[in-house]
């Protein structure tokens, strides 16, 4: 059973990336040929440097990094605050608010696109990164749930001892709960970064050509003078595109797995 799961894992997640590398090494005629050649007959390694030069790869990469990093920091911290409130604070209507927050996870994001665009347009936030700032400050329901689950599993005695020593809940959050939640922070950060880095829809709507992300630039920039898509160069660019996410995951994979496991220990 384990071997079947590993084979499925490779087929679903690893094989597309490997196929991208194969397509990147083929010529346009080889990619269009039938029957399909599994391996390139004459590898074209120049497609990789072409992917970096046909568009301003460094500029759009920096745009994506700034946008993803900004959103990741904001949404991770605000989600931790919301999760702490639901886990440890008491107040009327807390469970009702928690149910309402969880229900927003089931709301399809496409339903809010038009009203969100109208609001941000009236505020003058189109072609800026302010929408991601406000989305980050609003927290994430799913990540708030992760933090709430983790904070609920911390022994009550730590909180009571801190209160007896004169700490308020703000200090308890920053000095006790947050340092203990590093695995969940890593999990939330990876999920947030990957969400913004791989997002195509929001940058296409809210940003212009200069401030847009790498995903949008790649979809529009890898064409020949006649406007035909250069599939081999696009595949080479895709290999570079996934590298930051892979590096981030491998650097934090142990904390990521611990965070997912820890949030499921207590309901």
Residue pairs with C-beta under 8 A, 6 or more apart in sequence:
17 239
17 242
20 235
20 238
20 239
21 235
21 239
22 38
22 39
22 40
23 31
23 231
23 232
23 235
24 47
24 48
24 51
24 232
24 233
24 235
24 236
24 238
24 239
25 40
25 43
25 44
25 45
25 47
25 232
26 37
26 40
26 41
26 43
26 44
26 232
27 40
27 42
27 44
27 232
28 230
28 231
28 232
30 37
30 40
30 41
31 231
31 232
44 232
47 232
47 233
47 235
47 236
48 236
48 239
48 240
50 230
50 233
50 236
51 57
51 222
51 233
51 234
51 236
51 237
51 240
52 58
52 237
52 240
54 221
54 222
54 230
54 233
55 217
55 218
55 221
55 222
55 237
56 217
57 214
57 237
57 240
60 212
60 213
60 214
60 216
60 217
60 218
61 214
63 211
63 212
63 213
63 214
64 196
64 197
64 213
64 214
64 215
65 244
66 129
67 129
67 132
67 196
67 203
67 213
68 192
68 193
68 196
68 197
69 193
70 129
70 132
70 133
70 136
71 132
71 133
71 135
71 136
71 192
71 195
71 196
72 136
72 189
72 192
72 193
72 196
73 136
74 133
74 136
74 137
75 135
75 136
75 139
75 140
75 143
75 188
75 192
76 143
76 185
76 188
76 189
76 192
78 136
78 137
78 138
78 139
79 139
79 140
79 143
79 144
79 146
79 147
79 188
80 147
80 173
80 178
80 181
80 184
80 185
80 188
81 139
81 173
82 101
82 139
82 144
82 147
82 148
83 143
83 144
83 145
83 146
83 147
83 148
83 149
83 150
83 151
84 147
84 148
84 151
84 173
84 177
86 94
86 97
86 98
86 101
86 144
86 148
87 147
87 148
87 149
87 150
87 151
87 152
88 151
88 159
88 169
88 172
88 177
89 169
98 148
101 141
101 144
101 145
102 141
102 145
104 141
105 141
105 142
105 145
113 201
113 205
116 131
117 126
117 205
117 206
120 126
120 130
120 131
120 206
123 130
125 131
125 134
125 206
126 206
127 206
127 207
127 208
127 211
128 211
129 211
131 202
131 206
132 196
132 202
140 188
140 192
142 191
143 188
143 191
143 192
146 184
146 187
146 188
146 259
146 263
147 181
147 184
147 188
147 263
149 262
149 263
149 264
149 265
149 266
149 267
150 181
150 183
150 184
150 259
150 262
150 263
151 177
151 181
152 266
152 267
153 262
153 265
153 266
154 177
154 180
158 176
159 172
159 176
162 171
162 172
162 176
163 172
167 175
167 176
178 185
182 255
183 255
183 256
183 258
183 259
183 262
184 259
184 262
184 263
185 255
185 259
186 252
186 255
186 256
186 259
187 255
187 256
187 259
187 260
187 263
188 259
189 252
190 248
190 249
190 252
190 256
193 245
193 248
194 245
194 248
197 213
197 215
197 244
197 245
198 215
198 245
199 213
199 215
200 215
200 216
200 219
203 212
203 213
203 215
203 216
204 212
204 216
207 213
207 216
214 241
215 241
218 234
218 237
218 238
218 241
222 229
222 230
222 233
222 234
222 237
223 229
223 230
224 230
249 256
